[in-house]
Amino acid sequence: MGELILCKRPIAAAPFYIESVSVNIYSIEELSWFIFHHTDIIEADFISDELINWISDEAGYRELAERLRSGLNAKTPFHVLIEMILSSCGYLTPKEIKDTVREVQLQAGLSPVEKKKKRADLLIKNGNIRKAIIAYQNILALGDLKRNIYGDICHDIGYAYARLFLFDEAAAWYKKAYEHNLSIKSLMQLLFALMEQNDEESIADIVNTYHIRDDDLERARAVFKAAGETKKIDDAIKNITSEDTDIHDFVNGLKSDYIKRYGA
């Protein structure tokens, strides 16, 4: 799970697999850790018959499993069931348990799209890039998304492809992202993806389409070169948000040009 977790009982021989984020859990302590760090993505169906059976048969917490099963049958509020799990092993402090339970209650107000996006973001963080791409595309397939949200998810897909060094696909998604969210970050990522491929024809097309000045393009090239051709695109974007005044002027200039041409 990325850090040392002390367990009161032997770890389970068979882990509980959280499919939505591709994570294996081997103990109640790890389960508590996961809940503590990911309250924003768990939903009521997280406590399932499968999880309860694992808690009983593999983790060895039979009494806890029975209480959870009874609570589930009695339609006990989700945050109360979560508190049962967190209080069962002493992994978290009483304050951490209280804060986590309160956070679970607050996160219940997130929309399904927001929760799905957070799960996909976690897949990226855990290195499951291709699964993340599918997860993001499934969100787009839902339809009825706000224009900026649609664009931001396209940006995430572009980032995922860039992580796989598939810069042609990344560029296509960054372009789609910018067309929807008008984010300078998406435009910068698009330029960097094309620079990774030395695709001067496409760069010229982007320059003409969005009226990027020659001196601004050269500054973008300088940022890209400084980042190093073997670095990931997100390393380059960090440079664009530095304290360099010229870079800020560049970003503001691009935004101003676009607004003048196409409106806010």
Secondary structure, 3 states (H helix, E strand, C coil): CCCCCCCCCCCCCCCEEEHHHCEEECCHHHHHHHHHHCCCCCCHHHCCHHHHHHHHHCCCCHHHHHHHHHHHHCCCCHHHHHHHHHCCCCCCCHHHHHHHHHHHHHHCCCCHHHHHHHHHHHHHHCCCHHHHHHHHHHHHHCCCCCHHHHHHHHHHHHHHHHHCCCHHHHHHHHHHHHHHHCCHHHHHHHHHHHHHCCCHHHHHHHHHHHCCCHHHHHHHHHHHHHHCCCCCHHHHHHHHCCCCHHHHHHHHHHHHHHHHHHCC
